[in-house]
Amino acid sequence: MKRSKKKEENNTPLSSAKLSKWDRQYVWHPFTQMQEWEQEDPLIIEKGEGIYLYDIHGNKYLDGSSSIWVNLHGHRHRTLDTAIQNQLGNIAHSTLLGAASPPSIVLAKELVKIAPRGLTRVFYSDDGSTAVEVALKMAIQYWQQQRPPQKKKKTFVRLDVAYHGDTVGSMSVGGISLFHERFQPLLFPAIALDAPYCYRCPLHLRFPSCRTACLDPLEDLLSTRHGQIAGVVIEPMVQAVAGIITQPPGYLSRVRALCTKYDVLLIADEVATGFGRTGTMFACDHERVTPDLLCVAKGLTGGYLPLAATLTTENIYKAFLGEPGKTFFHGHSYTGNALGCAAALANLEIFKKEKTLVQVRKRSGMLQTLLKPLAELPIVGDIRQCGMMAGIELVKNRETREAFPLSERMGYRVAAECRRHGLLIRPIGNIVVLVPPLAATERQLRKMVNIVTKSCRILC
């Protein structure tokens, strides 16, 4: 990989050595074992262009994780850059507590227009975790404000190995022990059900002959305990952090039908899957499902600024109208940030002008074709894909599906090898995750998959 010496410019006077030293000395990175990090030369990204990232040494990398699943149209997209610059000419931020702003108003209108039918109200927050927190709190308060009040409906159902964020409420409906078990004393109890993990089916069945038997326990639960259950929380179509676990056809629509039948709210966490990532604007659109609460973030601003939203129905909204005590007492200092909303509006404009969803469907098919040969490698057990989200599960034994011990860090080693060849990805345990920007061309996708293939072969 070509390396070029970083030029010292007037606006970037700091040397790479000094930046590296200060990073190790002062910065605490998320989801990172800092003892290891301090022993390495940190990767410091200085700029981006299209789907490429450049570090402070001038090295060029394909952004194979969309900067952790947020970037859609590439870095330094002119429409997004211009929208933020124009908004700065007016105001960067003003509160939504007791006031309103043009960008937040127009964005809410546009989100309702593209959301699953029946979602009519938009509540802004800061990130995916807070969008989920908002949905959980809305659900609990909604049931308390029914006539008569249904205060017993205060329990949530979640899927095994679910991940919905890192705040206390979102962790409570999560199920990744490595992330959550230490904080158990802080969390409220939730009911866990098996995830539809077809490659490692807990029922030892196969789709479609199984007829999604993994959902039978949900029906049994709702039929007997719906009076205590406030909502079912799921990521529709794909459990992302769980390892890109894709749900079989019909799974989501059946969950919706069961929630409707037993009068339980459906909370769809589309933080990772929203805004074209799965091939439709929202993953719920694949099966024409309207959740009662929809959580979005990540791709909302095209990957430019932190902004999130929780969309809900008119029925839920009206339960909060009336005396002051019915108010939804929740908010954030930067709720409805004007710059974020301006970026989000520009993001939606790009979807229209560039026909992004049409392009994503084409590129998803290309990606599927490109990934197929990987299945022949002896360490590849399963390849899962939905749109522009792909997970490659590495196994020690393909016949028995024996997993690599986490101590072998196989996913990390493949990602490290990919980096040496110019591709940045972030593994999840033994799952090699490829989530490229929606704007990636066939040539760029081919290059990414070739690098992943080469890296896996080296470690076979």
Disulfide bonds with the S-S distance in Angstrom:
none
